[in-house]
Amino acid sequence: MSGFRLSTRGVAQRLLIVFLAGVLWLTASLFSPAYAADSTDAKRYITADGMDLTAVVQCVPKELSQGNLARALSESQNDFIEKVFDVKDNYDDYKLDATEIAYLSCLESKGVTPQVKR
């Protein structure tokens, strides 16, 4: 009978230690500081080579992220071929759509110099 009591006491002590460790862990996690980087609002978009594309993703207008044949046809009239082959020296000399202007402005407001402005 005394052997049973010793094993029961050992199990009870181990359970008490595990319970106290759990309570300590829980209280420590409740009072730890919360960082903004852990938030889903601060989601970052990093390429495999380490380039940060977060500003680009945040600035892409809805019109440019969805396929639209009418928009594509109207864009083809805005010096599209000249832009592809980089005919003009200054990008501001091309005819630009309002959506493209808004996208470039957004990039510049986030501190990113668009490739076409370099």
N, C-alpha and C positions, 0 to 999 in steps of 0.2 A: 504494500500500500504506500509505503514511503517513497518508493521509486516512481509511482504514478504521480504523487504530489510534486516531486522534484521536476518531472518532465512538464507538468502542467504549469508550474511556476516559471520555468524557463520559457515556455511558449508565451505566457502572459507578459513576461518582461520584454520579449522580442516584439510582441504586438504593440506594447506601450512605446517602445523606442521608435518603431516605424511610424506610429501615430504622431508622436511628438516631432519627428523629422518632417513629416508631411505638413503639420501645422506651421513649423518654422519656414518651410519652403513657400507655403501659401502666403504667409504674412510678408515674406521678403519680396515676392512677386507683386503683391498689391501695392507696395510702397516704392517700387522701382520707378524711375522716371520714364515717361513715354517720349519717344523720339519721333519727329515728323517724318523721317525716312522710312519708318515702319508703316506709315499710313498708306492706304491705297490711293489717296489723292496725289501722292508724290511719286507716282509710278514713273520709272525711268526706262528709256529705250536705248540700250547700248548694243552696238554691233559686236561681232566676234573679235574684231581687231581693236575694240575699245573706244570707238567713235560714238559720241553721245548724239542721238537723233531725236531726243525728247522735244526740242523746240520745233523741229520739222513736223513731227506727228501732231503736236498740239495746234499747229498753224494750218494744216491741210483743210481747206474749206470742204464742206459737204459736196458741193458741186463738182469738185475735182476728184473726189474719192469714189464717185459712182459713174458708171458708164452711161453716156447719153449721146446718141447719134446726132441730134440737132445741135448740141453744144460742140461736138467734134467738127461738124461741118462749118459752123460759124467760126470756130478757131482756125480752120484751114485758110480762112480769108485774112487772118491777122498775121501775115508774114511768117506763117508756120515753116515753110521750106527754108526761108532765109535764116530763121532762128536755128533750125536743125543744122545747117551748114555754116553757121556763124559768119554770115556774109558782112554784116555791118560791124564797125569798130566799137560802137557804143550801144549797149543793150537798150537804153532809153530811146533810141531812134526807131525801134520796132513798134508796130501797132500792138498794144497790150489790152487784153480783156480786163474788165473791172475785177473779176475774180482773181486773176493773176496779179494784179496790182495790190489787192488786199492781202494775198499770200506773201508777196515780197515785203510789204510793209510790216506784216506780223513778224516775219523772220527778223527784220531789222530792229523791231521793238524789243525782241528777246535777246538782242546782242549777237545775232548770227548774221554774218555777211553772206548773202546768197552767192552761189558759184558764178552766176551770170554777172555779178557786180565786181568780181575780182579781176 
